[in-house]
Amino acid sequence: MKAFIIFVSFLFLPACAQRLVIGPSSYPELKLTKSVRFHDAGDKERLKDACMRQMEVLNRALAANNVTPEKLAYYREMAEITETVLFGIDSSDFNKFISENFDFYRAGDKDSVLFTGYYTPLLHGSRQKDSRYQYPIYGVPDDMIYVDLEGFGKSGKIKGTVKGRELVPYYRREEIVNEEGFKQSPIFYVDNNIDLFFLHIQGSGVAQMDDGSTVRLNYADNNGFSYMSIGKQLILDKEIPREQMSMDAIKEYFQKHPEKIDYYFNQNPSYVFFKEDIDGPYGSTGAVVTPSRSIAADANYFPKYGLAYIETEVPDSKNEDGSVRTAPLSAMVFDQDSGGAIKGVGRVDIFFGEGNEAAFRAGFMKYNGNIYYLKKKTKKPFSAPSA
């Protein structure tokens, strides 16, 4: 009788769990959902761009040496998912094609995911420091050391530097800004400390140089400290009401209170180092991220490189009283990035691109919604798109 009970329980377990498994990797927070009304309202050309950029990094990953069988299986499945989208994207009924060929796995309860946004900021720079251009942008420091603790019988990796005969943590933001032991030649200088701080938060940017040239900056590394939100600190200190918190609100606060910039900026010990590049911005997967088609999410809970479908609302325009009007967003996206503040199953960051509209949307983006990760159906033959 006991064996029969165990057998019956086993039969019912998959129906109860039905969690997302990609390759050999399991994502227990993502559970099969049958009630999705899929409707991609995004720009199809941007979706094609995102697919092609996804395939570039996946093909490199598949061709790399010493890739484990588990990772190969994972990359192959991700490539098959992406190729299927490309195959059907020009069909007469793309929404029907996706619904017939994919299952949807939702994160958490309905409308439980908080969506925020990021963008590529524009700065103004110069190779020479002067009265206008005073704030340095640094590349990866020569004296920063990487230590894999597994060689010492511990887990994890750390970054540090050597002082005397001692390995110590690398310099914190305040020490770098004030050059307290930190010595490094800048890549160049910019004219606005507030914009520079937001460059660190966004992780990439474009600089218009005083000689007329344009420089693209991409994330290269950080000093090893975790990001601490100054927005949260400003709320705790009752400097900005929680309901009014936005990127614009933070910028406006520091424009009015420049004497408080150092105090609050240094609450965040993390410091980002950059590199000059000809393309980008790049996500943490190595793919160039695509506006409204790329997201940052926590790889501890969500499949990196994964294809997802999001439902939320986005800032659309401002009313005369300063309030923000919104528009619905329902679109397929690729999980191609990560972020220091993007942790857990309840947080997702949408990349909005560069320029004023992208800055506006990213600055005010803070709305709940749903995210579903997609997996190819295996119980039915491949459904070709309509002619």
RASULKA-V83245 format. One record per residue. N is the residue number from 1. RES is the residue in three letters. SS is DSSP state (hx for helix, st for strand, lp for the rest). Layout:
BEGIN
n=<N:N>
res=<RES:RES>
ss=<SS:SS>
END
This chain:
BEGIN
n=<1:2:3:4:5:6:7:8:9:10:11:12:13:14:15:16:17:18:19:20:21:22:23:24:25:26:27:28:29:30:31:32:33:34:35:36:37:38:39:40:41:42:43:44:45:46:47:48:49:50:51:52:53:54:55:56:57:58:59:60:61:62:63:64:65:66:67:68:69:70:71:72:73:74:75:76:77:78:79:80:81:82:83:84:85:86:87:88:89:90:91:92:93:94:95:96:97:98:99:100:101:102:103:104:105:106:107:108:109:110:111:112:113:114:115:116:117:118:119:120:121:122:123:124:125:126:127:128:129:130:131:132:133:134:135:136:137:138:139:140:141:142:143:144:145:146:147:148:149:150:151:152:153:154:155:156:157:158:159:160:161:162:163:164:165:166:167:168:169:170:171:172:173:174:175:176:177:178:179:180:181:182:183:184:185:186:187:188:189:190:191:192:193:194:195:196:197:198:199:200:201:202:203:204:205:206:207:208:209:210:211:212:213:214:215:216:217:218:219:220:221:222:223:224:225:226:227:228:229:230:231:232:233:234:235:236:237:238:239:240:241:242:243:244:245:246:247:248:249:250:251:252:253:254:255:256:257:258:259:260:261:262:263:264:265:266:267:268:269:270:271:272:273:274:275:276:277:278:279:280:281:282:283:284:285:286:287:288:289:290:291:292:293:294:295:296:297:298:299:300:301:302:303:304:305:306:307:308:309:310:311:312:313:314:315:316:317:318:319:320:321:322:323:324:325:326:327:328:329:330:331:332:333:334:335:336:337:338:339:340:341:342:343:344:345:346:347:348:349:350:351:352:353:354:355:356:357:358:359:360:361:362:363:364:365:366:367:368:369:370:371:372:373:374:375:376:377:378:379:380:381:382:383:384:385:386:387>
res=<MET:LYS:ALA:PHE:ILE:ILE:PHE:VAL:SER:PHE:LEU:PHE:LEU:PRO:ALA:CYS:ALA:GLN:ARG:LEU:VAL:ILE:GLY:PRO:SER:SER:TYR:PRO:GLU:LEU:LYS:LEU:THR:LYS:SER:VAL:ARG:PHE:HIS:ASP:ALA:GLY:ASP:LYS:GLU:ARG:LEU:LYS:ASP:ALA:CYS:MET:ARG:GLN:MET:GLU:VAL:LEU:ASN:ARG:ALA:LEU:ALA:ALA:ASN:ASN:VAL:THR:PRO:GLU:LYS:LEU:ALA:TYR:TYR:ARG:GLU:MET:ALA:GLU:ILE:THR:GLU:THR:VAL:LEU:PHE:GLY:ILE:ASP:SER:SER:ASP:PHE:ASN:LYS:PHE:ILE:SER:GLU:ASN:PHE:ASP:PHE:TYR:ARG:ALA:GLY:ASP:LYS:ASP:SER:VAL:LEU:PHE:THR:GLY:TYR:TYR:THR:PRO:LEU:LEU:HIS:GLY:SER:ARG:GLN:LYS:ASP:SER:ARG:TYR:GLN:TYR:PRO:ILE:TYR:GLY:VAL:PRO:ASP:ASP:MET:ILE:TYR:VAL:ASP:LEU:GLU:GLY:PHE:GLY:LYS:SER:GLY:LYS:ILE:LYS:GLY:THR:VAL:LYS:GLY:ARG:GLU:LEU:VAL:PRO:TYR:TYR:ARG:ARG:GLU:GLU:ILE:VAL:ASN:GLU:GLU:GLY:PHE:LYS:GLN:SER:PRO:ILE:PHE:TYR:VAL:ASP:ASN:ASN:ILE:ASP:LEU:PHE:PHE:LEU:HIS:ILE:GLN:GLY:SER:GLY:VAL:ALA:GLN:MET:ASP:ASP:GLY:SER:THR:VAL:ARG:LEU:ASN:TYR:ALA:ASP:ASN:ASN:GLY:PHE:SER:TYR:MET:SER:ILE:GLY:LYS:GLN:LEU:ILE:LEU:ASP:LYS:GLU:ILE:PRO:ARG:GLU:GLN:MET:SER:MET:ASP:ALA:ILE:LYS:GLU:TYR:PHE:GLN:LYS:HIS:PRO:GLU:LYS:ILE:ASP:TYR:TYR:PHE:ASN:GLN:ASN:PRO:SER:TYR:VAL:PHE:PHE:LYS:GLU:ASP:ILE:ASP:GLY:PRO:TYR:GLY:SER:THR:GLY:ALA:VAL:VAL:THR:PRO:SER:ARG:SER:ILE:ALA:ALA:ASP:ALA:ASN:TYR:PHE:PRO:LYS:TYR:GLY:LEU:ALA:TYR:ILE:GLU:THR:GLU:VAL:PRO:ASP:SER:LYS:ASN:GLU:ASP:GLY:SER:VAL:ARG:THR:ALA:PRO:LEU:SER:ALA:MET:VAL:PHE:ASP:GLN:ASP:SER:GLY:GLY:ALA:ILE:LYS:GLY:VAL:GLY:ARG:VAL:ASP:ILE:PHE:PHE:GLY:GLU:GLY:ASN:GLU:ALA:ALA:PHE:ARG:ALA:GLY:PHE:MET:LYS:TYR:ASN:GLY:ASN:ILE:TYR:TYR:LEU:LYS:LYS:LYS:THR:LYS:LYS:PRO:PHE:SER:ALA:PRO:SER:ALA>
ss=<lp:hx:hx:hx:hx:hx:hx:hx:hx:hx:hx:hx:hx:hx:hx:hx:hx:lp:st:st:st:st:lp:lp:st:st:st:st:st:st:st:st:st:lp:lp:lp:lp:lp:lp:lp:lp:lp:lp:hx:hx:hx:hx:hx:hx:hx:hx:hx:hx:hx:hx:hx:hx:hx:hx:hx:hx:hx:hx:lp:lp:lp:lp:lp:hx:hx:hx:hx:hx:hx:hx:hx:hx:hx:hx:hx:hx:hx:hx:hx:hx:hx:hx:hx:lp:lp:lp:lp:lp:hx:hx:hx:hx:hx:hx:hx:hx:st:st:st:st:st:st:lp:lp:lp:lp:lp:st:st:st:st:st:st:st:st:st:st:st:st:st:st:lp:lp:lp:lp:lp:lp:lp:lp:st:st:st:lp:lp:lp:lp:lp:lp:lp:st:st:st:st:hx:hx:hx:hx:lp:lp:lp:lp:st:st:st:st:st:st:st:lp:lp:st:st:st:st:lp:lp:lp:hx:hx:hx:hx:hx:lp:lp:lp:lp:lp:lp:lp:lp:lp:lp:st:st:st:lp:lp:hx:hx:hx:hx:hx:hx:hx:hx:hx:hx:lp:st:st:st:st:st:st:lp:lp:lp:lp:st:st:st:st:st:st:st:st:st:lp:lp:lp:lp:lp:lp:lp:hx:hx:hx:hx:hx:hx:hx:lp:lp:lp:lp:lp:hx:hx:hx:lp:lp:hx:hx:hx:hx:hx:hx:hx:hx:hx:hx:lp:hx:hx:hx:hx:hx:hx:hx:hx:lp:lp:lp:lp:lp:lp:st:st:st:st:st:st:lp:lp:lp:lp:st:lp:lp:lp:lp:lp:st:lp:lp:lp:lp:lp:st:st:st:lp:lp:lp:lp:lp:lp:lp:lp:lp:lp:st:st:st:st:st:st:st:st:st:st:st:st:lp:lp:lp:lp:lp:st:st:st:st:st:st:st:st:st:st:st:st:st:st:lp:lp:lp:lp:lp:lp:lp:lp:lp:st:st:st:st:st:st:st:st:lp:hx:hx:hx:hx:hx:hx:hx:hx:hx:lp:st:st:st:st:st:st:st:st:st:st:st:lp:lp:lp:lp:lp:lp:lp:lp:lp:lp:lp>
END
